[in-house]
Amino acid sequence: MTRTLVLLVLLVAAAFGQQLPTDFENPVKKALASGGVVIGATVQAANLDTASILANSGFDFLWVEGEHSPITLETTRNIILLTQGRKAVPFTRVPVNELWTAKRMLDIGSLGVIFPFTDTPELARQAVAACRYPPGGLRGSGALLAQLRWPHVDDYYDFADENVLVVAVVEDASAVTHIEEIAATPGLDVLFIGTSDLSFSLGLRGKQQHPKLDAAIAKIVDAARRQGKPVGRPAGSAADIQRFMKQGFLFFQTATDLELMSAGAAQLLEPVKGPRGPAGSGGL
């Protein structure tokens, strides 16, 4: 049965005209190591069609949202499988920084885990340990489903230790006080600033234009720079990405599938609102 499934994955990849390289490297991790910028789309809807479109639209990675969405583990697995043969690699945000939440995502083939509210050095170390096999970490060895997603690599365990991206989300004021130690965590690949939750934690109710938030962000960026860690943040537009790049950001979470759909609808309808006359009476 296992050989049949592996053959099926290989045939699907061949159908997309993709040759599976045996020396595959996580392109996001590789780009960040050389100072490159990476941009990801957020998958929030439990819909394989929209995820498939995003996976081949030019984004570097898919941020599959497991904290603020109804996406189930099974749907996440299917999204990860459909990235085979497409540009974007699959990363998943877990609902809480725990060993078991990361294990479930990694064992279905995620190539990166995004850990929310990583507020202490201990949690930062736990995030890394969850994504590495012993002796370097605490990840369990049940990786059959992950191997089916990455069937072309010679040794999945070595491949995973080298290529899984570990992202710590800094989004609480308490984390800012420990940011030097968090940033210094060995094996931590990206410090991501959750600017909205950080704003709430600072008593600003989500406001993004405030000196207090700017100061906290600057402190995180400075700590990341001193430790040689790439830093990321949300970005809602191309203009935002360009502006934040000048501030030293390299890793960007952009709009959700639902936001992109809404923006596309507005772009289509806005120019013809006048000629169409008043809108009809929609249902309540």
N, C-alpha and C positions, 0 to 999 in steps of 0.2 A: 504493500500500500504506500509506504513512504517513497519508494522509487517512482511509483506512478505519479504521485503528487509533484515530486521534483521535476519529472519529465514534463508534466503539464505546465508548470511555471516557466520552464525553458521554452516550451512551444509558444506560450503567450508572448514572451519577450521577443521571440523570433518573428511573431506575427506583426509586432510593432517595428520590425526592422532594426532591432537593437542587438548588437553583439555584446555579450556579457563579459566585461574585462575581469581577469583573475586578480589584477592588481588594483582593484577599485579602492579609492580613498574618498572619505566624506568630503565632497567639494566645498561645503560650507566651512568645515574645520580648516581645510587647506587654504581657502581664500582668507580667512581671518588671520591665519598664521603669517601671511604675507602682507597684512595691512589692508586687505580688500574689504569692500562693502558688500553685505548680503541683505537681501530683502525677502521677507516671507509674507504670505497671505494667510489670514486666519480662517480656519474652517469651523464655523459655529453651527451650521445647519446639518442635521443628520441625513445628508443627501449625497449619494455617490456621484451623481451626474455633475453637480456643481463642484464637488471636490476634484473630479477628474479634469474638468475644464481648468481649474486653478493650477492643477499639477503640471499642466503643459502650456501655461500662459506666459512663461518667462520668469516666474518667481524662483528664487533659489531654494526655498523650503516651504513646506506647509506646516503651519502652527495649528495642530489639531487641538481644539479647545476642550479640555476635560474638566475645567473648573467652573466655567460659566456657560454651560450648554447641556442639552439633554443627550448628547452623543453617548451611546453605550459602548462597552468594550468590544462587542461583536462588530458594530459599525466602524469603530476605530480600526479594527483588524482589516476590514474590507477596504477602508481608505488607504491603509498602509500597503495592502496588496496592489491596489490600482496605481500606485506610484511607480511600479515596475515599468521600466521603459520610458518614463517621463522625466522631465528636467528636475522638478522639485523633489527633494528628499524629505521623508516624513519625520517630524518632531511632534512630541505630545506634551501638553501641560497636564500634570496630574493635579487632583483636587487638594492634596495636602502633601507636605514633605515627609514621606514615610518610606521605609524600605519596600514594603509590599506594594505600594502604588506604583513605584518605579519598576518593580519586577514584572508586574502584569503588562506594562507598556513595552518594555524591552523584549519580553518573551513572545510578543506578537510582531516583533520586527521593527519597532521604532528605532531610529538612528540617533535620537536625542531626547532628553527628558528636561522639561522646564519645571523647576520646583518653586512654587509660590511661597511667599512669606518666609524667606530664608533669612531670619532675623538675627541669628547668632553664629559664631564660628562653629559651634557643635553641629548645627543644622547644615552648614555648608559642607563640613566633613562627612556628615551622613549622606548628603546628596551624592557626593563623589563615590563613597563606599557602595551605595546602591547600584551604581552603574559600572562597577569593576568586579571582575572575578577574583577570588582569593589567589594569591595572598595579598593582592593590592586592594581588595574590597570585600564585599559581603554578598554579591549577587549569586543566586542559586544557579545550578547548571541545567535546568530544564528548558533548553532552547530550540526544540524541534521546530516550532512554528516560525521562530526567527530565522532558522536555517533555511526554511522553505522560501522566505522572502529574499534571502541573500544566498542563493544556492551556488553561486559562481566562485565564492571565496574558498580558499584552500582550508583554512582553519577558522571557523566562526568565532571561537573564543578569543583568539589573538586579534582577529579583525574587530570584534566589538570593543575590546579594551583600547584599541588604537583609534577607533572611529566614532564611538558614541559621544555625542556632545552633551556636556553637563552645563546647564544654565541655571543660575541662582537669581531669583527675582527679589530685588530689594524694594520693599514697599511699605515699610513701617519705620517710624521715627527711631525706634529702638535699634534698628539695624544700622542706621547712620552712625550711631555712637560706637558701633563695633566694626565699622566698615574696613578699617585697615586690616584687621585680623581676618575678616571674611574674604577680602580681596586676595590675601596671601595664601589662601587654601590651595595646596597642591592638587592638581587634577581638575580644578574648576576652570571651565573654558570661557564662560561669558558671565559678566555681571549685567543683569537687565534691570532697569529702573521702572517699576510700576508707578508711573507718575500720578495716576488718578488716586490709587489707594494711599500713596505717600502723602498726597495733598490732604486727604481726609485725616490721616494720622497726625498731620501737623495742625489740624483744626481749621483747614481752609475749605472744607466741603467740596473738594474736587476742583477748585479753581486752579487753572494752570498758569496764570499770569500773576505771580506774587513773589516778591523778593525772598520770602522765607522758603518757598519751594525752590527757587533758583539757587539759593545758597546750599540747600541740602543736595540738589543734583550736582552742583559744582564739586562738593566735597566727595561724592561718590566717584565722579569722573576722575578727580585727582588721585584718589586712592587706587583706582583701577589702572591708571597710567603708571603710577609708581611700581605697581606689581606686574606690569606687562600684560594685563588682562583686557581683552576687548570689552567694550561697554555698549549696551543696547537700550532701546526705548521704543515706545509706540510712536508711529508717525502716520498722520491722516492724509497726507498729500505729498506730491512730488516736491513742492516748495518746502514742506516741513523736512523731508529727507535731506534736501540740499542744505538747509539751514543747520540741521543737527550734525551733518557731516563736518561742517566747519568747526563744531564744538568738540569733535573727536569721537562721535558715535559711529559704529561700524555695523551694528546688528539691529535690523528694524523689523518690528511687527507692524504690518500695515492693516488696511481695512479688512473686515470680515466679508465672507461671501454675500451675506445679506445686505451689508452696506454698499458693496460694489453693485449688486443688482438694483438697489434703490437709486444709486447715483446714475446708473445707466438709464433707468426709466425716466428720471428727471431730465437727463440730457436729451432724450428723444422727445419728450412731451413739452418741455418748456417753450421751445420756439413756436409751437402750434397751438398754444393755449388760447390766444386771441382769436384766430380764424375759426376755431371750433365752437366758439360761443360759450355760454355758461355751462358749468359741469352739471351732469345729471344728478338725480337724487339717489345716492348710493344707499346700500343697506346699513343699518345701524347695528 
